[in-house]
Amino acid sequence: MNAVQVRKAQQEDGSTLLALIRALAEYERLQPPAPEAEARLLRDAFGAAPRYEAYLAELDGEPVGYAIVLETYSSFLARPTLYLEDLFVRPEARRRGAGGAMLRHLARLALERGCGRMEWTVLDWNTLARDVYRRIGAEEMDGWTTCRLTGEALRALAGSEQ
């Protein structure tokens, strides 16, 4: 039987975390983080003022997946929300319990922290993940569209001339 363990990533796991993030970028057909971004990822996870938490899933002692979470806040629930930014399991390790173990671990973490909910986004083409999320009882939020400001649009709104 495959033994899946989920644990919080530590500073010494930095290279493993970055390798898994690069694997997610490849899977999602995106550019991986540049070296400067990788340095920020490590600082923001393991530095003096962490901005997010990372968790690793290990299958028989080998890291096969990761999750990144942070808290947001629901004004209507008046409780924190555990926001799942990334959840990734290497394709060769899927269907062996790592993803489910991470989701269960994070659900327990959310409850321990008094969160009113967990939220995340999923790519519409990722039917495997969407099927898993439906099976665990997650609802796809009709009527909500993710909006994003980056680069020049973000600077323009902030009033920056840069």
N, C-alpha and C positions, 0 to 999 in steps of 0.2 A: 504494500500500500504506500502511496506517495504521501509523505509528511509535509504539509504546508505550514509554514510559520510566517506570521506577519509581525514586523517590528518597526519601531521608529528608526529612521535612518540617522546615523551619527556622522560626525565630520569625516571620519576615516572611510565612510561609504561614498564620499564625494565622486570619485571616478566611476563607481558603479552606477550611481544615480545619473550622472551625465551620459554614460553609455546607454542607459535605458531611455533617457529623453531623446537622444539621437535616434534610437530605434523607433520610437513613436513618431518622430518627424518623418522618417523614411516610410513608415506604414501609412501615415496620413498624406504622403506626397508633398511634404513641406520642407523648406530649408531648415536644417538643424541650427541650433544657436551658434552664433559666431563666438570666437574665443573670449571676447569682451563680455558677451552675454553669459557664457559659461561661468566666468568669474563672478558675475553678479548673482547668478543662480546659487552658487556655493556660499557667497557672503549672505544672501538673503535667507538661506536655510540654516546656516550654522554660525553666523556672525553674532555680534553682541546684541543686535535687535532683530531677531528673526521675523520675517514677513510671512512665512508659510511653514508648514510642516510636511515632511516627506516620510513615507512609509515604504518599506520594501517587503515584497512577498518572496519567500525562499521555498523552493521545492527540493526536498532532500538536501538542504544546506546550500543550494545554488540560487542566487538572485535571479528571478524570472520576471518580475514585474514591480511596478511602483505606483504609488498614488501621491498626489500633492493636494493638500487641503488647507483652507484658511477659513476664518469665521467672517461672516457678514452679519447683518442685523435686520430682522423683520420688524418694522414699525407696527404692523397690524397684529402680530403675535406677541410683540414686546419680548422677544427671545432671540438669541443668536441662531444663525443658520450655519450648518457646516457645509461649506461650498467645496465641492470636489472639482478641482481644476483639471487634473489629469488622472486617468486610470488606464494603465497599460500592462498587458501581459504579453510576453514574447509569443509569436504565433506557434512556435514548436511546443510551448508549454500550456497552450489553451486546452480547455476541457479536462483539466486535471485538478481543478479546485482552487487555483490561486486567486482568480478574480472574485469568486464567491467569498473566499476567506477574507480578502481585503474589504469587500463591501460589508460583510458582517462585522469586522473589526471597526470600521469607520462608523457603522450604525451604533455600535456600543459606545464608541467615543462621543458621538453626538448626544446620546442619551445621558452619559456621565456628565457632560458639560451643560446640560439643561437646554440643549438646542430644540427648537420646535420643529425642525425639518432638516433634511439634506437636499441639496440641489446640485445639478450639473447640467452641462449641455452635451449633446452627442451629434456627430455629423449625420445628416440624413441618409447618406449612402452606407453607413455602418449598420447594416441590418442585423449582423450577428450580435453586436452590443445592444441594439435596440430590443431585440428579442429577449436577451438576458434581463434587461431592465424591466421589461413588461412582466416577465415571469416572477420577479421579486416584488412586484406590486407598484413599481414606479409609474407615474402618470406622465405622459407627454403633454406639455402645456400648450394647448391650442390657443391662439389669440395673442401669443407673446412672440415678439421678434427680437432677437439679440441685436443691439446697436453697438457700434464701436467707433471711437474717434482715435486716430493715430496720426503721427507725422504732422504734416502741414496743417491739416484740419484741426488737430488738437492745439497746435501753437496759435493758429488764427483765433480760435475761440478763447484761449487764455489771454489774447491780446499781445502776444510776443511778436517781435519783428524778426526773430531768428529763423 
